[in-house]
Amino acid sequence: METAIGITVFNKDTIEIEKTDLNGYFQIELPKETDKLIFAGLGYEWATITVPKECETLEIILFLAATYDFMSPRKVDRLRKKEFDKLPELHSQAFQKGLFKTEKTCVSRRFEPDFPELDEIRRQHKLTKKQIKAKFKELEIGDTVKVPSESWSAYTDSTAFGCLVTGTIIGKNKKKRGYNLILKVSNSLCENGQATYNGKKVEIGESITHNMKYFKIVTE
């Protein structure tokens, strides 16, 4: 419940329009087309709020920026969300202490993850896993596929694989949390004609185990 001094108020285009004074107050005139404000200050988490037209008294609670050691980004955001959910209670406490004029805020505010890109990464990972599972189920014994010879090409586009090893599927299993293909090597598209897989030489006719979870494949 400390006064937030020198907090910068931006519009949605991050153009500075005001700063809070020594008592934490500010006064602005919002253009009709502006309904979002951003509050930022040294040592505080940024806050983005939406201001309804009928809202004239903006009373904002900012969280101190915390450091979370030895925690995954997901756990950090989970802890931050837990604190964010206390905002209505904190606002009511500020009202009871005489710091705020209203018991409930008139602005709306959404929780903002510290690592928003993780959501997209998780979504893409989930989609990739689903695609791999469907492809693994589709492949049958006797099918011929090409696989990258080195792990560096695991997630590149199929046109950038470079060195590929061709093999016929002679077995399938889902051991060790992977989608494994047992391939009998039938050809090599490496420049020197020597088939290699994960740095080891492989002769034509030998068998290799290829995990679709970590490596793309090219079907014929």
C-alpha positions as CSV (number, residue, x, y, z in Angstrom):
1,M,0.0,0.0,0.0
2,E,2.9,2.4,-0.8
3,T,2.4,5.4,-3.0
4,A,3.7,4.8,-6.5
5,I,5.7,7.9,-7.4
6,G,7.0,8.8,-10.8
7,I,5.0,6.2,-12.7
8,T,4.9,6.9,-16.4
9,V,1.5,6.7,-18.1
10,F,1.5,5.8,-21.8
11,N,-1.2,5.4,-24.3
12,K,-1.6,2.2,-26.2
13,D,1.0,3.4,-28.7
14,T,3.5,3.8,-25.8
15,I,3.5,7.6,-26.1
16,E,4.1,9.2,-22.7
17,I,1.2,11.3,-21.7
18,E,1.7,11.8,-17.9
19,K,3.6,10.9,-14.7
20,T,2.3,10.4,-11.2
21,D,3.3,13.0,-8.7
22,L,4.8,12.7,-5.2
23,N,1.4,11.5,-3.9
24,G,0.9,9.0,-6.7
25,Y,-1.8,11.2,-8.4
26,F,-2.1,12.0,-12.1
27,Q,-4.7,13.8,-14.2
28,I,-5.2,13.3,-18.0
29,E,-7.8,13.9,-20.6
30,L,-8.4,10.8,-22.7
31,P,-9.2,11.3,-26.4
32,K,-12.4,9.4,-27.4
33,E,-10.4,6.9,-29.5
34,T,-8.2,6.0,-26.5
35,D,-9.4,3.4,-24.1
36,K,-6.2,1.7,-23.1
37,L,-3.4,3.0,-20.8
38,I,-0.1,1.5,-19.8
39,F,1.6,2.2,-16.4
40,A,5.3,1.6,-16.1
41,G,7.8,2.5,-13.4
42,L,11.3,1.4,-12.3
43,G,10.9,-1.6,-10.0
44,Y,7.3,-2.3,-10.9
45,E,5.6,-4.6,-13.3
46,W,4.0,-2.9,-16.3
47,A,0.2,-2.8,-16.1
48,T,-2.2,-2.4,-19.1
49,I,-5.7,-1.3,-18.3
50,T,-8.9,-0.7,-20.4
51,V,-10.8,2.4,-19.4
52,P,-14.6,2.5,-19.9
53,K,-16.1,5.8,-21.0
54,E,-18.0,6.2,-17.7
55,C,-14.8,5.7,-15.6
56,E,-13.5,9.0,-14.3
57,T,-11.5,7.9,-11.2
58,L,-8.7,5.6,-12.1
59,E,-7.3,3.8,-9.0
60,I,-4.5,1.5,-10.0
61,I,-2.5,-1.1,-8.0
62,L,1.0,-1.9,-9.3
63,F,3.0,-5.0,-8.4
64,L,6.6,-4.8,-7.5
65,A,8.9,-6.5,-10.0
66,A,10.2,-9.7,-8.4
67,T,13.1,-12.0,-9.2
68,Y,12.3,-15.7,-9.2
69,D,15.4,-17.9,-9.0
70,F,15.6,-21.5,-10.1
71,M,12.0,-21.6,-11.4
72,S,10.6,-22.4,-14.8
73,P,8.9,-19.6,-16.7
74,R,5.6,-21.5,-16.4
75,K,5.9,-21.6,-12.6
76,V,6.9,-17.9,-12.4
77,D,3.8,-16.9,-14.3
78,R,1.7,-19.3,-12.2
79,L,2.9,-17.5,-9.0
80,R,2.4,-14.1,-10.7
81,K,-1.2,-15.0,-11.7
82,K,-1.9,-16.1,-8.1
83,E,-0.9,-12.6,-6.9
84,F,-2.8,-10.9,-9.8
85,D,-6.0,-12.7,-8.7
86,K,-5.8,-10.8,-5.4
87,L,-6.3,-7.4,-7.0
88,P,-10.0,-7.1,-6.0
89,E,-9.2,-7.9,-2.4
90,L,-6.2,-5.4,-2.4
91,H,-8.4,-2.7,-4.0
92,S,-11.0,-3.2,-1.2
93,Q,-8.3,-3.0,1.4
94,A,-7.0,0.3,-0.1
95,F,-10.6,1.6,0.1
96,Q,-11.0,0.6,3.7
97,K,-7.7,2.3,4.6
98,G,-8.9,5.5,2.9
99,L,-6.3,5.3,0.1
100,F,-9.0,4.8,-2.6
101,K,-12.3,6.5,-3.1
102,T,-14.0,3.5,-4.6
103,E,-14.3,0.0,-3.2
104,K,-14.2,-1.6,-6.7
105,T,-12.2,-0.5,-9.6
106,C,-14.0,0.7,-12.7
107,V,-11.2,-0.3,-15.1
108,S,-10.6,-3.8,-16.5
109,R,-7.3,-5.5,-16.5
110,R,-6.0,-8.8,-17.9
111,F,-3.1,-10.9,-16.6
112,E,-0.1,-10.4,-18.7
113,P,2.4,-13.4,-18.8
114,D,6.0,-12.5,-18.5
115,F,6.8,-15.0,-21.3
116,P,3.9,-14.7,-23.8
117,E,5.9,-16.4,-26.5
118,L,5.9,-19.6,-24.5
119,D,2.2,-20.1,-25.2
120,E,2.9,-20.1,-28.9
121,I,5.9,-22.4,-28.5
122,R,3.7,-24.8,-26.5
123,R,1.0,-24.6,-29.1
124,Q,3.4,-25.4,-31.9
125,H,5.0,-28.2,-29.9
126,K,1.6,-29.7,-29.3
127,L,0.7,-29.4,-32.9
128,T,4.0,-31.0,-34.0
129,K,3.5,-33.9,-31.6
130,K,0.0,-34.5,-33.0
131,Q,1.3,-34.4,-36.6
132,I,4.2,-36.9,-35.7
133,K,1.7,-39.2,-34.0
134,A,-0.6,-39.2,-37.0
135,K,2.3,-39.7,-39.5
136,F,3.7,-42.6,-37.4
137,K,0.3,-44.3,-37.4
138,E,0.0,-43.8,-41.1
139,L,3.3,-45.4,-42.0
140,E,3.4,-49.2,-42.6
141,I,5.9,-51.9,-42.7
142,G,7.5,-52.0,-46.2
143,D,7.2,-48.2,-46.8
144,T,10.3,-46.4,-47.9
145,V,11.3,-43.1,-46.3
146,K,14.3,-40.8,-46.3
147,V,15.7,-39.6,-42.9
148,P,18.3,-36.9,-42.1
149,S,21.7,-38.3,-41.3
150,E,22.6,-35.8,-38.6
151,S,20.7,-34.3,-35.6
152,W,21.4,-30.7,-36.7
153,S,18.8,-31.0,-39.4
154,A,16.1,-32.3,-37.0
155,Y,13.8,-29.3,-37.3
156,T,14.8,-27.8,-40.6
157,D,12.6,-27.7,-43.7
158,S,12.8,-31.0,-45.8
159,T,14.6,-29.1,-48.6
160,A,17.5,-28.2,-46.3
161,F,18.2,-31.7,-45.0
162,G,21.3,-32.0,-47.2
163,C,22.4,-35.6,-46.5
164,L,19.6,-38.1,-46.4
165,V,19.6,-41.8,-45.8
166,T,16.9,-44.0,-47.5
167,G,15.5,-47.0,-45.8
168,T,12.6,-49.4,-45.8
169,I,10.5,-49.7,-42.6
170,I,10.9,-53.2,-41.1
171,G,9.6,-52.4,-37.7
172,K,7.8,-49.8,-35.5
173,N,7.6,-49.2,-31.8
174,K,6.8,-46.4,-29.3
175,K,9.5,-47.1,-26.7
176,K,11.4,-44.5,-24.7
177,R,8.7,-41.8,-25.2
178,G,9.4,-41.8,-28.9
179,Y,7.9,-42.9,-32.2
180,N,10.6,-45.2,-33.5
181,L,11.0,-46.6,-37.0
182,I,13.3,-49.5,-37.6
183,L,14.8,-48.9,-41.1
184,K,16.8,-51.1,-43.4
185,V,19.2,-48.8,-45.2
186,S,18.8,-49.1,-49.0
187,N,20.6,-45.9,-50.3
188,S,22.4,-42.8,-49.3
189,L,22.1,-39.3,-50.7
190,C,25.3,-38.0,-49.1
191,E,27.9,-36.4,-51.4
192,N,30.5,-39.1,-50.8
193,G,28.0,-41.9,-51.2
194,Q,28.8,-43.1,-47.7
195,A,25.7,-43.5,-45.5
196,T,26.1,-42.1,-42.0
197,Y,23.6,-41.8,-39.2
198,N,24.3,-39.6,-36.1
199,G,28.0,-39.6,-37.0
200,K,28.3,-43.3,-37.5
201,K,28.9,-45.0,-40.8
202,V,26.1,-47.3,-42.0
203,E,26.4,-49.9,-44.7
204,I,23.6,-50.6,-47.2
205,G,21.5,-53.4,-45.8
206,E,22.2,-52.5,-42.1
207,S,19.4,-51.5,-39.8
208,I,19.0,-48.2,-37.9
209,T,16.4,-46.9,-35.4
210,H,15.0,-43.6,-36.2
211,N,13.0,-41.6,-33.6
212,M,10.3,-39.4,-35.3
213,K,10.0,-37.4,-32.1
214,Y,13.3,-35.7,-32.8
215,F,13.9,-36.0,-36.5
216,K,11.7,-35.2,-39.5
217,I,11.3,-37.7,-42.3
218,V,10.7,-37.4,-46.0
219,T,8.3,-40.0,-47.4
220,E,8.5,-41.1,-51.0
